[in-house]
């Protein structure tokens, strides 16, 4: 049985804010495929396996940033106020952060690194 510090992996469904057939949707699905198993896709929703979410809060213009611990790394889901949303992934939280090309968002998330221990 998992301790409170180590939640067990479960299914999560997120709304990508874009159809899976758009470039934005495909980028999110590609990031998920790096670190998790995608179980289902339906329009703007995708279901995958992971632990979390660890809510990192609003960052700059972003409505929210959530981190999921997955079997092969960390998935960061970054939510724009009106969509489409976007995501990055990496073998660790630091590697996922390095994939963020916007300096202000990356720096703000580095300041919240203490929230997630990956």
N, C-alpha and C positions, 0 to 999 in steps of 0.2 A: 504494500500500500504506500502511496506517495505521501511524503510529509507536506505540511503547508508550504514549505519553502520550495518544494519540488512538485508542482501540480502535474497531474497525468495528462498526456496528450489526448486531445479529443477533436471532434469535427468542428470546424468553424466555417460559417458562410459570411462572406463580406460582399458588400455592394461596391463594385469598382467605379461606379459613377459613369461608366461607359460600357457599351456592348463588347462582348468578347471578340467580336469581329473587327473592332477598330484597332488602330495602332496602339492607343493607350491601354486598351484591354489586353492586347497581346503582350505588352511589356510587363504588366502585372502578372499574367499567367506564366511568362518566362521566368520572372523572379521567383515565383512560387515553385516552379519545377526545379529550380536550383537546389532548394532546401527542403521541400516537402513533397507529398503525394497529393496531386489534385484529384479529388473524387468525383466532382460534378461541376458542370458549367451550364448556366441557364441565363441567357441575356446578359445583364450586367452583374449577375451573381456568380461567385465561384466558391466551391466548398473544398476545404483542404484539412490536413491533420497537423495539429500543433498545440503548444501550450501557451496559454495567455488568454486574452491580450494583456500586455503590460501597457497601461495607458500613460503615455509620456506627455499628454496635454497639448494645448494649442501652441504652435510655433510660428511666429511671424504671421504671415497671411494664412497659414494652414489652420483649418478648423480643429484638427486633431492629428496626432501621430501615435500609432500603436505598434508595439513590438510583439512578435510571436517567436517562441523557441520551437524550432522544428527539428526533425531527425537529422538533417544535414547542415543546420545552421540557423541563422536568424533572418526573419522576414520583417521588414519595416514597411508599414502601410501608412502612407501620408495622404491626408484627406483635404482636398481643396474645398473652399466654401460652396462652389457651385458645380464641382466636378469638371472634367473627369479627374479621378484621383490617380495617384502614382505610387510606385513601390520600388524598393531596392532589396537586395539580399546578399548575404555573405556567410562564410563559414563561422564568423563571430560577429558580435555587435560592432566591433571596430572595423571589420571588413565591410559590413553593410554601410556604415557611416561613410567610409571612403568612396563608396559608389555614388554618393549624393554629390551632384555637380554644383549645387547652389551653396556657396560658402556660408551665407548667413544662416541657412537652415542646418547645415552640417555642424557649424559652431554651436548653435543653440542646443542641438541634440547631444553634442559632446558634453555640454554642461549638465546633462541629465543622465549621463552614463552610469552614475551611482545607483540609479533606479533598477537597472538590469545587470545581472551578473552572468555574462555569457563568455 
